[in-house]
Amino acid sequence: MSHLFDEQDLHYMRRALSLAATARGCVEPNPLVGCVIVRNQQVICEGFHRYYGGPHAEADALAGRPIDDVRGSTIYVTLEPCSHFGKTPPCAELLAKYQPARVVIAMEDPFAQVSGRGVQYLESQNIQVHVGVCETEARYLNRAYLQLQTHKRPWVHGKWAMTADGKIATRTGESFWISGDESRRLVHQRRAQVDAILVGSGTALHDNPMLNPREGGPRIPLRIVFDSQARTRIESNLVRTAHQYPTLLWVGPNASRQQVELLRDHGCEVVVSHLPTTATRLEALLFELGRRRCTNVWCEGGSGLLGALLDLELLDEIDVFIAPKLFGGQDALTPIGGLGIKHADAAITLHHWNVNRSGNDIHLNGTVQYPS
């Protein structure tokens, strides 16, 4: 196995990464994977993993291709080819059948049934294997998949809209609408790409949200209320539509049994966690979602829930929509509550951050980096 590569390798691997990203929301809990096949410095075919349970990227790229077209080529793939039978046959064996000269891989797959075995198989077939081309970009692309594999919990995205002075509501609690139409459309697109949308009980009570994508998309996310006292109202939009959209309430040991049964009668799944604290119940919720193979969770507040996630170092990424407005008011809510940090030099930072215009708003996205 070699780690040597050149500018051409970077070019084609970045093309493969771009292809992989187009299936976001369609393949999870599987990884996003792209494949580009090059012969005589020409792309002869390419593909990507398009939907969960469907052909893997390598099979998608090679579909219908005769062996003579591919023999002696270089195959670029963003993740180590699988070496086991799952929903599809092993991709490492498929590639070997086509007799490429080289296989260039962005990163090894940490999945226990692969984890280096795909590389070993290809090398056993006298194929040159190069690993590590654009590995940083590949790991970032599949950050949620890697989280699920290594930490057994989903990747948690925090989302909020706020004014330029950092308020998510006025001092009287009014919050509709801070962000503009374009930002709200983007939020609905993101909702349709995740496995679950999470809010706290205060947000469920005050905003009475639906928490469903409005414009369609690849997924219908599980709607979750972290509701220790089971305060979610039977007449709320969430409960009223629980038979239409999957709805989970995660409640504490002191929740009213009568209310729990009533919520269940109206179509909600209600899990009673007997753990003693908010922190332990919140951690248990995320590990339960990991057990269910949820890959991405989109948390839309409120400030108490986002603060708890940050304090527990369970918030992984943020999407913030900043509107060109000012609310003022020392009692007006800010987006993240909780305990917070004590000293400025211990600030939690953002990595891989970027800023874009979203209509009249500013959209800030970044991954959360906690002090080591």
Secondary structure by P-SEA (a helix, b strand, c coil): ccccccaaaaaaaaaaaaaaaccccccccccbbbbbbbccccccccccccccccccaaaaaaccccccccccbbbbbcccccccccccccaaaaaaaacccbbbbccccccccccaaaaaaaaaacbbbbcccaaaaaaaaaaaaaaaacccccbbbbbbccccccccccccccccccccaaaaaaaaaaaaaccbbbbcaaaaaacccccccccccccbbbbbbbcccccccccccccccccccbbbbbccccccaaaaaaaaaaccbbbbbccccaaaaaaaaaaaaaaacccbbbbcccaaaaaaaaaaccccbbbbbbccccccccccccccccccccccccccccccbbbbbcccbbbbbbbbbccc
